Amino acid sequence: MMQRKLKFALFGHDFQAERPASMQKVIDTLNALGAEIVMEQAVYDDDFQADFAVSVGGDGTFLKTACHVGSKGIPIIGVNIGRLGFLADVRDQEIESALQALYAGNYRIEEHSVIQMNSAEEADGLVPYALNDIAVLKRDDASMITIRASIDGDPLVTYRADGLVVSTPTGSTAYNLSNGGPIILSQAGVLCLTPVAPHSLNIRPIVVPDSCVIDLEVESRSHNFLVAIDGRPATFDEATRVRISKASHKVRIVKRESENFFSTLREKMMWGKDVRSFTI
């Protein structure tokens, strides 16, 4: 069991009605364990360090947490007060036991790959790293866009679609999945390119090694397009060339010893459930 005093950085959304009770439970448990606690506002210092980060919310809050502390190698544990929660997987009633498990050493840390965007044009304040995905998308009600994709300098295909999602294995159960992409084990060393509403039925998702460098050139009738990095949007001129590659760091995620990917998948996807028993 850990004897030294541990430092925890807490992240959460103020607009969630359930947040105060769940966050207070986290704070009360950590205080009882003798931990040092800092709230997220204190984390934006480049020199900041902590033993663990606790994300209280849903997967969106977890992605925000990873954006701020992932490159520092701080392990993240996610408390889920949302609905689905592949990343934030500690339920409200499990908060006390999950945090106690950290002190008892009953946990493991998974390292999840991160991708990054490079372009000649930089968006102010946009963090270029994504744990889940980087999506190139048409703007609002604009017509579909044309995306010429190359892999390691070799032309792949020209997409005519509403967009293209480049996903990590971690993000395969997010926007990638909703667009018909495959579910990928989190430790697989691959990336997935999944088109959003493609014009041609022949265009399908493709999985490539995560060592590949993906270059995207976009044409749009509106002469601009959106890039969403883990849902953080920025607008770019159509002359901007987007390069996506694997980042040099990984995000470290705390998992309890009792957890595994397949059981989480069965629960979240309701595999094996009789849908006839659900009423609307």
N, C-alpha and C positions, 0 to 999 in steps of 0.2 A: 504494500500500500504506500502511496505517495505521502511523504512527510513534509516536504517543503511547501511553502505558500505559493499557490498558483494564481496567475493573473488571467482574467477573462475579459474579453471585449464583447459587449452586447449590442446587437443590431436588431431593429424592429421598425414597423411602420406606425406612425402616430395616428393615421386615419382609421385603423382597424379597431372596431369597438371591443373585440375580445382581447386585444393586445395587452392592456394594462394588467389584467388578472394573470395571464400567462407569464408576462414579463416579471410581475411581482413574485410569482412562484419561483421563477429562475433565480431572482435576486435573493429571496428568502433562503433557498436551498444552498446557494453559494455562500451566503453569509454564515449559515450554520456549519459549513465546511471550512470556514476561515479563509475564503478566497479573497483576492483583491479584484475589485470590479471597476471597469471603466465603461462609459457609454460611448456610442459610436462617434459622437462629435469630437471626442478626444483622439480618434484614430487617424485623422487626416494628416497628422505630422509624419513626415517621411521617416523619421527615426523611431516611430512607434513600434513596440514589440509586445507580444502577449503569448501566453502558453496555449490558449485556445480562444477561438471566437465562437459565440453562440448567436445563431440567426433565429429570431422568433417571428414567424410569419408563414409564408408559403415558399414555393420555389423561387418566386420573383425576389423576395427578400434575401434568399440564399445566394442568388446570382449577384445581388448588390454587395453582399458581404464578401463574396469571392473576388469581386472587382477591386475592393479596397484592401484586402489582406492576403489574397491568394498568392501574389508574387513574393510576399515575405515568408512564405512557407508555414504560416500559422494554420494549424488544423482547425477545421470548422465542423461544428455539430449543429444540425438543423432541427428546430422545434416547429412542428407543423400545426398551425391553427387555421390552415386553409382547407381545401377539399381533397386535392389529388396528392401532391407531394411526393415526387420521386427522390428529390434531393433532401428536402426537409422531412425526415421520416420518424422523428420522435414525437409521439402524440402527447397531448396535454397531460394525461394521467400518468405518463411515463417520465415526466421531467425529473422528478426527484431520484428515481432509480437510475436513470441514464447518467446524471451528473455524479452520483455516488460511484457509478461504475468507472468513471474516469479516475477517481482517486484510488479505486481498488485495482486499477490496471486491467480491468476486464473490457478491453476494446482493441480494435485494430485501426490502422490508418491506411486508407486507399489513396493512391496517387492517380489523379485524373488529368488527362492531357488537355492542354489549352491551345487554341489557335489565335492568330493575330492577323490584323489587316495592315497592309502597307499601301500607301498611295502617295503620289506627288503632291496632292492637295490634302491638307490637314484640316480637320474640323476642330474648332475651339472646344477644349475641354473633353473631347471624346476619348475615352480610354480604349485602346485598340485591341484589347484582349477579350476572348470569349471562352467560357467554360462549355456552353451549350452549342451556339451556332452563330454564324455570320450570314445574314440574308441580304441579297441585292434585290430590290423591289421597285415596282412602278410607284409613282406618286399618286395618291388619292384615286380619283376617277379617270386618270390618264389611260391611254391605250396601252396594250401590252408592249413590253420592251424586247429588244433584241440583245442577247448576251452571247458573245463569242468567248468560249472557254478553252483554255489551253492547260495542259498538264506537263510540267517540266519542259515547257517550250514547244511541245507538240500539240497541234490543234486537236481538240476533242470533238466538240459539236457546237453548233450555233443554236441557242435556245430562243424560241419566240414564245414568251410566256409572261405571266404576271410577275415572275421573279425566280430566283434560284436560292436555295438554302444549302449552305456548306456546314455540315454538322459533325461534331465530335461524337464518339460513342456515348458519352454522357448525355448529349443533347438529342440522341436518336429517339428518345421517348417524348420529345417536346414538339416543336414546330415541324420537324422532319416527319414525325409519325402522322401528324394531322394532314400532311400532304402526300401520304402514301409511301413514305420511306420505310426502310426496314428497322427493326429493333436490333441493336448491336450491343454485345456485352461491353461493359465499361472499360475493361482492360485490353480490348482489342486495339491493335495499332493501326487503325484505319480512319478515313474520313469518308463522308457520304455526301454526294451532290444530288439534291432532289429538286426538280423543277416545281414551281407553283403554277397550277393551272396552265400546263403547256398547250400550245396550239395543235401539236401533233400527238396522236396516241402512240406513236413509235418512240417518243422520248420517255425514257424511264430513269429511275435513280441508278446511280453507279457508285460503287465503293472502290476507293483507291487507298494505297498505303499512306500513312500520315507523314511519311518523309517527302511526299510530293509537294511541289509548289504550284498553286493554282492561280492562273492569271485570267481576269475577266475584263472584257471591253464591252461597254454598254452603248446602245443607241436608243434614243427615245424621242418621240414626237414633241414632248415637252422640254427636251434638251437637258433634262436633269433626272436624277433617280435617287432613291433612298438606300442607305445601308443601315441595317439594324444589327448592332453588335450585342448579343444577348438582350435584345429588345430595346437597346439604347439607340435612337434614330439620329441620323444626320443626312443632310441633303448634299449631293455632289453634282457637279457639272458632268455632262455626258462624255466629255473629253478625258475624264479621270479614269485611269487604269487602276483596277483593284487587284492587289496581290494578297493571297491568303496562304499562310504557311503555319506549321507547328511552332508554338512558342518555346522558348528555352526553359521555362519553369512549368511546374505542374501545381494543380490545386490539391491540397491534402484534405480529405474528408474523413471524419471520425465515424466509424461504424461499430455498433455493439456486436459482441461475439455471437449473439443469437441470430443476427441478420444475415441473409444472403440475397443475391440479386433475383434469383428465380422465385423465391417466396414473395418478395416485394412486387415482382411483376405479376404474379398470379393474383395478389390482393388488389393492386391498383387497376389492373385490366379486367378484374372480375372473371378470370378464366375459370371455367368449371361451374360457374353459377348458372342457375336456371333463370333466364331472363323472363320467363313466363310468370315468375313469382313476384316480379316488380310491377307496381301499378303506378299510373300517372295521375 
